[in-house]
């Protein structure tokens, strides 16, 4: 059975000019148990004029897709906006979780708009978490690649690396001011790839193609815009000889398509 977690905002902090870290009091989610560092969840936001989101039933009888179709069938003026985000950190001892939001000042969707205005006490609901990151025992080093939407997961992965664990990281960001620092025990080679005016994902794909990578048995984690993720994965398999089973890849979003549109296409 699916289970909702209800939380409210306890702190809002700008990590970079375009990234907000929002802390939620949500004891059930914070103590949900060990999850992967790229653990993701669905966040439901109130509609205008609401203090809490109106949610579909958690139990539909036929699994996640049945639940999702029930969600999509809700009337447009009732169905709560929903977006997928990474759990940046969970602190069971305080009952809090951190989630980081990329802020799109000019063309933000409902989540970015909500995050830009979030205040203490604002209420949301969560569904999840689930994670995909799982490094095989025989791995010698890791390749992490993504855009700014992947930064929360990349940061969590780097901070969880065992001492001396080697990782090569490529992150595409819109400008230099979006760079971050991470505390890690790993042996990390971090490359910031500034996108500037180039099309989204192009600089990341070019950087990975031009990279001088270590030998040995790799594990790759690639996330961000769906087409860029596809191109990076294709390069790693066809040109670098990565085993398909050694690549974890997720299209967090798709250029020109909202999460609702992508979800409706998958559910049809």
C-alpha positions as a Markdown table, in Angstrom:
| # | Residue | x | y | z |
|---|---|---|---|---|
| 1 | Unk | 0.0 | 0.0 | 0.0 |
| 2 | Unk | 1.2 | 3.5 | -0.9 |
| 3 | Unk | 1.7 | 5.8 | 2.1 |
| 4 | Unk | 1.6 | 9.6 | 2.1 |
| 5 | Unk | 3.8 | 11.6 | 4.4 |
| 6 | Unk | 2.7 | 15.1 | 5.5 |
| 7 | Unk | 5.2 | 17.8 | 6.2 |
| 8 | Unk | 5.6 | 21.5 | 6.8 |
| 9 | Unk | 8.4 | 23.9 | 6.1 |
| 10 | Unk | 10.8 | 24.7 | 9.0 |
| 11 | Unk | 13.6 | 26.5 | 7.1 |
| 12 | Unk | 14.4 | 28.0 | 3.7 |
| 13 | Unk | 18.0 | 28.6 | 2.6 |
| 14 | Unk | 19.5 | 29.7 | -0.7 |
| 15 | Unk | 22.5 | 27.5 | -1.5 |
| 16 | Unk | 23.3 | 29.3 | -4.8 |
| 17 | Unk | 21.4 | 32.1 | -6.6 |
| 18 | Unk | 19.1 | 29.6 | -8.3 |
| 19 | Unk | 19.0 | 26.7 | -5.7 |
| 20 | Unk | 16.9 | 26.7 | -2.6 |
| 21 | Unk | 17.3 | 24.1 | 0.2 |
| 22 | Unk | 14.0 | 23.7 | 2.0 |
| 23 | Unk | 13.7 | 21.8 | 5.3 |
| 24 | Unk | 10.5 | 20.0 | 6.2 |
| 25 | Unk | 9.4 | 18.6 | 9.5 |
| 26 | Unk | 8.2 | 15.1 | 8.5 |
| 27 | Unk | 9.1 | 12.5 | 11.1 |
| 28 | Unk | 7.5 | 9.6 | 9.1 |
| 29 | Unk | 9.6 | 10.4 | 6.0 |
| 30 | Unk | 12.8 | 11.2 | 7.9 |
| 31 | Unk | 12.7 | 7.7 | 9.6 |
| 32 | Unk | 11.5 | 5.8 | 6.5 |
| 33 | Unk | 14.6 | 3.7 | 6.7 |
| 34 | Unk | 17.9 | 3.4 | 4.7 |
| 35 | Unk | 17.5 | 4.5 | 1.1 |
| 36 | Unk | 20.0 | 5.2 | -1.7 |
| 37 | Unk | 21.7 | 8.6 | -1.8 |
| 38 | Unk | 19.7 | 9.4 | -4.9 |
| 39 | Unk | 16.4 | 8.6 | -3.2 |
| 40 | Unk | 13.5 | 10.4 | -4.9 |
| 41 | Unk | 10.0 | 11.2 | -3.9 |
| 42 | Unk | 6.8 | 12.8 | -5.2 |
| 43 | Unk | 5.9 | 16.1 | -3.7 |
| 44 | Unk | 2.3 | 17.4 | -3.8 |
| 45 | Unk | 1.7 | 21.1 | -3.5 |
| 46 | Unk | -1.5 | 23.0 | -2.5 |
| 47 | Unk | -3.4 | 24.7 | -5.3 |
| 48 | Unk | -4.0 | 28.4 | -5.0 |
| 49 | Unk | -6.3 | 29.2 | -2.1 |
| 50 | Unk | -5.5 | 25.9 | -0.4 |
| 51 | Unk | -3.4 | 25.4 | 2.7 |
| 52 | Unk | -2.9 | 21.7 | 2.1 |
| 53 | Unk | -3.0 | 19.6 | -1.1 |
| 54 | Unk | -6.1 | 17.5 | -1.8 |
| 55 | Unk | -4.7 | 14.0 | -2.4 |
| 56 | Unk | -6.2 | 10.9 | -4.2 |
| 57 | Unk | -6.7 | 7.7 | -2.2 |
| 58 | Unk | -3.4 | 6.0 | -1.4 |
| 59 | Unk | -4.9 | 2.5 | -1.9 |
| 60 | Unk | -6.2 | 1.8 | -5.4 |
| 61 | Unk | -5.8 | -2.0 | -5.4 |
| 62 | Unk | -3.7 | -2.3 | -8.6 |
| 63 | Unk | -0.3 | -0.8 | -7.8 |
| 64 | Unk | 1.5 | 2.4 | -8.7 |
| 65 | Unk | 0.1 | 2.9 | -12.2 |
| 66 | Unk | -3.4 | 2.4 | -11.1 |
| 67 | Unk | -2.9 | 5.1 | -8.4 |
| 68 | Unk | -1.3 | 7.4 | -11.0 |
| 69 | Unk | -4.3 | 7.0 | -13.3 |
| 70 | Unk | -6.6 | 7.9 | -10.3 |
| 71 | Unk | -4.5 | 11.0 | -9.7 |
| 72 | Unk | -4.6 | 12.0 | -13.4 |
| 73 | Unk | -8.4 | 11.5 | -13.4 |
| 74 | Unk | -8.9 | 14.1 | -10.6 |
| 75 | Unk | -10.7 | 17.2 | -11.9 |
| 76 | Unk | -8.2 | 19.9 | -13.0 |
| 77 | Unk | -9.4 | 22.4 | -10.4 |
| 78 | Unk | -8.8 | 19.8 | -7.6 |
| 79 | Unk | -5.8 | 17.7 | -8.6 |
| 80 | Unk | -2.7 | 18.9 | -6.7 |
| 81 | Unk | 0.5 | 19.8 | -8.7 |
| 82 | Unk | 3.0 | 17.0 | -8.2 |
| 83 | Unk | 6.7 | 17.0 | -9.0 |
| 84 | Unk | 9.6 | 14.5 | -8.4 |
| 85 | Unk | 12.5 | 15.6 | -6.2 |
| 86 | Unk | 15.6 | 14.1 | -4.5 |
| 87 | Unk | 15.8 | 13.8 | -0.7 |
| 88 | Unk | 19.0 | 15.8 | -0.1 |
| 89 | Unk | 19.3 | 14.7 | 3.5 |
| 90 | Unk | 17.2 | 13.0 | 6.2 |
| 91 | Unk | 17.6 | 13.4 | 9.9 |
| 92 | Unk | 15.5 | 10.9 | 11.8 |
| 93 | Unk | 16.8 | 12.3 | 15.1 |
| 94 | Unk | 15.0 | 15.6 | 14.4 |
| 95 | Unk | 12.3 | 14.3 | 12.1 |
| 96 | Unk | 13.5 | 16.6 | 9.3 |
| 97 | Unk | 14.3 | 16.2 | 5.6 |
| 98 | Unk | 15.9 | 18.6 | 3.2 |
| 99 | Unk | 14.9 | 19.0 | -0.4 |
| 100 | Unk | 16.6 | 21.3 | -2.9 |
| 101 | Unk | 14.7 | 23.1 | -5.6 |
| 102 | Unk | 16.1 | 24.7 | -8.8 |
| 103 | Unk | 14.4 | 28.1 | -9.1 |
| 104 | Unk | 13.4 | 29.2 | -12.6 |
| 105 | Unk | 12.7 | 32.9 | -12.1 |
| 106 | Unk | 11.1 | 33.6 | -15.5 |
| 107 | Unk | 9.4 | 30.3 | -16.5 |
| 108 | Unk | 9.0 | 28.3 | -13.4 |
| 109 | Unk | 6.5 | 25.5 | -13.0 |
| 110 | Unk | 4.3 | 25.0 | -9.9 |
| 111 | Unk | 7.1 | 23.5 | -7.8 |
| 112 | Unk | 9.7 | 26.2 | -8.6 |
| 113 | Unk | 7.1 | 28.9 | -8.1 |
| 114 | Unk | 6.1 | 27.4 | -4.7 |
| 115 | Unk | 9.7 | 27.1 | -3.6 |
| 116 | Unk | 10.5 | 30.6 | -4.5 |
| 117 | Unk | 7.7 | 31.8 | -2.2 |
| 118 | Unk | 7.9 | 29.1 | 0.5 |
| 119 | Unk | 7.6 | 30.4 | 4.1 |
| 120 | Unk | 7.8 | 28.7 | 7.5 |
| 121 | Unk | 4.8 | 26.5 | 8.1 |
| 122 | Unk | 3.9 | 26.0 | 4.4 |
| 123 | Unk | 2.5 | 22.4 | 4.0 |
| 124 | Unk | 3.0 | 19.7 | 1.4 |
| 125 | Unk | 2.6 | 16.0 | 1.1 |
| 126 | Unk | 5.1 | 13.3 | 0.0 |
| 127 | Unk | 5.0 | 9.9 | -1.6 |
| 128 | Unk | 8.1 | 7.7 | -1.4 |
| 129 | Unk | 11.1 | 7.6 | -1.2 |
| 130 | Unk | 12.7 | 5.2 | -3.7 |
| 131 | Unk | 16.3 | 5.0 | -4.9 |
| 132 | Unk | 18.2 | 3.6 | -7.8 |
| 133 | Unk | 21.9 | 4.1 | -7.0 |
| 134 | Unk | 23.6 | 0.8 | -6.3 |
| 135 | Unk | 27.3 | 0.2 | -6.9 |
| 136 | Unk | 28.3 | -3.4 | -7.8 |
| 137 | Unk | 31.1 | -4.9 | -5.5 |
| 138 | Unk | 33.5 | -5.2 | -8.4 |
| 139 | Unk | 33.5 | -1.5 | -9.2 |
| 140 | Unk | 36.9 | 0.3 | -9.3 |
| 141 | Unk | 35.6 | 3.9 | -9.8 |
| 142 | Unk | 32.4 | 5.8 | -10.5 |
| 143 | Unk | 31.3 | 8.3 | -13.1 |
| 144 | Unk | 28.6 | 10.8 | -12.1 |
| 145 | Unk | 27.1 | 13.1 | -14.7 |
| 146 | Unk | 24.1 | 15.4 | -14.7 |
| 147 | Unk | 22.8 | 18.9 | -14.9 |
| 148 | Unk | 21.7 | 21.2 | -12.0 |
| 149 | Unk | 18.6 | 19.1 | -11.4 |
| 150 | Unk | 20.9 | 16.2 | -10.5 |
| 151 | Unk | 23.0 | 18.2 | -8.1 |
| 152 | Unk | 21.1 | 17.2 | -4.9 |
| 153 | Unk | 21.6 | 13.5 | -5.7 |
| 154 | Unk | 25.2 | 14.0 | -6.8 |
| 155 | Unk | 25.9 | 15.9 | -3.6 |
| 156 | Unk | 24.4 | 13.2 | -1.5 |
| 157 | Unk | 26.3 | 10.5 | -3.4 |
| 158 | Unk | 29.7 | 12.3 | -2.9 |
| 159 | Unk | 29.1 | 12.9 | 0.8 |
| 160 | Unk | 28.3 | 9.2 | 1.3 |
| 161 | Unk | 31.4 | 7.9 | -0.6 |
| 162 | Unk | 33.7 | 5.6 | 1.5 |
| 163 | Unk | 37.2 | 6.9 | 2.2 |
| 164 | Unk | 39.3 | 6.8 | -0.9 |
| 165 | Unk | 36.5 | 5.8 | -3.3 |
| 166 | Unk | 37.3 | 7.3 | -6.7 |
| 167 | Unk | 34.6 | 9.3 | -8.5 |
| 168 | Unk | 34.9 | 11.4 | -11.6 |
| 169 | Unk | 32.0 | 14.0 | -11.8 |
| 170 | Unk | 30.7 | 16.2 | -14.6 |
| 171 | Unk | 27.9 | 18.7 | -13.7 |
| 172 | Unk | 26.4 | 21.1 | -16.2 |
| 173 | Unk | 25.3 | 24.4 | -14.6 |
| 174 | Unk | 23.9 | 27.6 | -16.1 |
| 175 | Unk | 26.7 | 29.8 | -14.7 |
| 176 | Unk | 29.7 | 29.8 | -12.4 |
| 177 | Unk | 27.7 | 31.1 | -9.4 |
| 178 | Unk | 25.9 | 27.7 | -9.2 |
| 179 | Unk | 29.0 | 25.8 | -8.1 |
| 180 | Unk | 28.9 | 24.1 | -4.7 |
| 181 | Unk | 31.3 | 22.6 | -2.3 |
| 182 | Unk | 30.8 | 19.1 | -0.9 |
| 183 | Unk | 32.4 | 17.4 | 2.1 |
| 184 | Unk | 33.5 | 13.9 | 1.0 |
| 185 | Unk | 35.9 | 11.2 | 2.1 |
| 186 | Unk | 36.2 | 10.0 | -1.5 |
| 187 | Unk | 38.8 | 10.7 | -4.1 |
| 188 | Unk | 36.7 | 13.1 | -6.2 |
| 189 | Unk | 37.6 | 14.8 | -9.5 |
| 190 | Unk | 34.8 | 17.4 | -9.9 |
| 191 | Unk | 34.3 | 19.2 | -13.2 |
| 192 | Unk | 31.8 | 22.1 | -13.5 |
| 193 | Unk | 30.6 | 22.5 | -17.0 |
| 194 | Unk | 29.1 | 26.0 | -17.6 |
| 195 | Unk | 26.2 | 25.9 | -20.1 |
| 196 | Unk | 25.9 | 29.6 | -20.8 |
| 197 | Unk | 23.8 | 30.3 | -23.9 |
| 198 | Unk | 24.3 | 26.7 | -25.3 |
| 199 | Unk | 21.3 | 24.4 | -25.6 |
| 200 | Unk | 20.6 | 22.5 | -22.4 |
| 201 | Unk | 22.7 | 19.3 | -22.1 |
| 202 | Unk | 25.0 | 20.0 | -25.1 |
| 203 | Unk | 27.9 | 21.1 | -22.9 |
| 204 | Unk | 27.5 | 18.1 | -20.6 |
| 205 | Unk | 27.5 | 15.6 | -23.5 |
| 206 | Unk | 30.5 | 17.2 | -25.1 |
| 207 | Unk | 32.4 | 17.2 | -21.8 |
| 208 | Unk | 31.8 | 13.5 | -21.1 |
| 209 | Unk | 32.8 | 12.6 | -24.7 |
| 210 | Unk | 36.1 | 14.5 | -24.3 |
| 211 | Unk | 36.9 | 13.2 | -20.8 |
| 212 | Unk | 40.0 | 11.2 | -20.0 |
| 213 | Unk | 38.6 | 8.5 | -17.8 |
| 214 | Unk | 40.3 | 5.9 | -15.5 |
| 215 | Unk | 40.8 | 2.3 | -16.4 |
| 216 | Unk | 39.3 | -0.5 | -14.5 |
| 217 | Unk | 35.6 | -1.5 | -13.9 |
| 218 | Unk | 33.4 | 1.6 | -13.8 |
| 219 | Unk | 29.9 | 2.3 | -12.5 |
| 220 | Unk | 28.1 | 5.3 | -14.1 |
| 221 | Unk | 25.2 | 7.3 | -12.6 |
| 222 | Unk | 23.7 | 9.7 | -15.2 |
| 223 | Unk | 20.7 | 11.9 | -14.6 |
| 224 | Unk | 19.1 | 15.2 | -15.8 |
| 225 | Unk | 17.4 | 16.2 | -19.0 |
| 226 | Unk | 16.2 | 13.1 | -20.8 |
| 227 | Unk | 17.8 | 13.5 | -24.2 |
| 228 | Unk | 21.2 | 14.5 | -22.7 |
| 229 | Unk | 21.0 | 11.4 | -20.5 |
| 230 | Unk | 20.3 | 9.2 | -23.5 |
| 231 | Unk | 23.2 | 10.6 | -25.4 |
| 232 | Unk | 25.7 | 10.2 | -22.5 |
| 233 | Unk | 24.5 | 6.6 | -22.0 |
| 234 | Unk | 24.8 | 5.8 | -25.7 |
| 235 | Unk | 28.4 | 7.2 | -25.7 |
| 236 | Unk | 29.4 | 5.2 | -22.6 |
| 237 | Unk | 28.1 | 2.0 | -24.1 |
| 238 | Unk | 29.1 | 2.4 | -27.8 |
| 239 | Unk | 32.3 | 4.4 | -27.5 |
| 240 | Unk | 33.7 | 3.6 | -24.0 |
| 241 | Unk | 32.6 | 0.0 | -23.7 |
| 242 | Unk | 30.7 | 0.4 | -20.5 |
| 243 | Unk | 28.4 | -2.6 | -19.7 |
| 244 | Unk | 24.8 | -1.6 | -19.9 |
| 245 | Unk | 24.3 | -3.1 | -16.5 |
| 246 | Unk | 26.9 | -0.8 | -15.0 |
| 247 | Unk | 25.0 | 2.4 | -15.9 |
| 248 | Unk | 22.2 | 3.8 | -13.8 |
| 249 | Unk | 20.4 | 6.5 | -15.8 |
| 250 | Unk | 17.3 | 8.6 | -15.2 |
| 251 | Unk | 15.7 | 11.3 | -17.3 |
| 252 | Unk | 14.6 | 13.7 | -14.5 |
| 253 | Unk | 12.9 | 16.0 | -17.0 |
| 254 | Unk | 12.3 | 16.4 | -20.8 |
| 255 | Unk | 13.0 | 19.6 | -22.7 |
| 256 | Unk | 9.6 | 21.2 | -23.8 |
| 257 | Unk | 7.5 | 18.7 | -21.8 |
| 258 | Unk | 6.0 | 19.1 | -18.3 |
| 259 | Unk | 6.0 | 16.2 | -15.8 |
| 260 | Unk | 2.3 | 16.0 | -16.2 |
| 261 | Unk | 2.6 | 15.6 | -20.0 |
| 262 | Unk | 5.3 | 13.0 | -19.7 |
| 263 | Unk | 3.3 | 11.1 | -17.1 |
| 264 | Unk | 0.2 | 11.1 | -19.2 |
| 265 | Unk | 2.2 | 9.7 | -22.1 |
| 266 | Unk | 3.6 | 6.9 | -20.0 |
| 267 | Unk | 0.2 | 6.1 | -18.5 |
| 268 | Unk | -1.7 | 5.9 | -21.8 |
